[in-house]
Amino acid sequence: MSGLLLASRTPASWAPSVAGELGALLSDHAHCELKAAASAMTLLRRHGARAGLVARLTPLVREELDHFQRVLRELAARGESLRPDRPSPYTRGLLAAAGEPRRRADGYLGALLVAALIEMRSHERFTRLLEDYIRLCPEQYWWIHQRFKGRPAPLPDLYAAARPAP
């Protein structure tokens, strides 16, 4: 995803503020996974005739729903349940800036860019949380790394084609 950058960084104060509310953070993340699957399905429904789109997005829908289920299991393991979804001012702002691409027949590129920016922000925030956690408990880093480094066996590696050849 070279060339596409976030215009701002999440404030350093964000990670400590959400780390104390893990149930809320996990619930929000579960809703994000569900929305990512729904966005991919919307792209399929509106633009499925584009060459190769079905083949690329169908595994993504499965992957996002698998992530959703994994987060739900993590919530349950912690004695928590999925909390109600909350609107996202960030997403609402991106969609408005892109001219509401999901509501337009010609909104393919805008919808892809909005999805990419949302994914980038999510990655940035989880990286910040992980970095803060490693600083507090470096011994736990390897446990987290081993637990989340791979995908479940039945799902194909979506990124294999993007890796450079050895």
Buried (B, 14 or more C-beta within 10 A) or exposed (E): EEEEEEEEEBEEEBBEEBEEEEBEBBBBBBBBBBBBBEBBBBBBEBBEEEEEBEEBBBBBBBBBBBBBEBBBEBBEEEEBEBBEEEEBEEBEEBBEEBEEBBEEEEBBEBBBBBBEBBBBBBEBBBEBBBEBBBEEEEEEEEEEEEEEEEBEEEEEEEEEEEEEEE
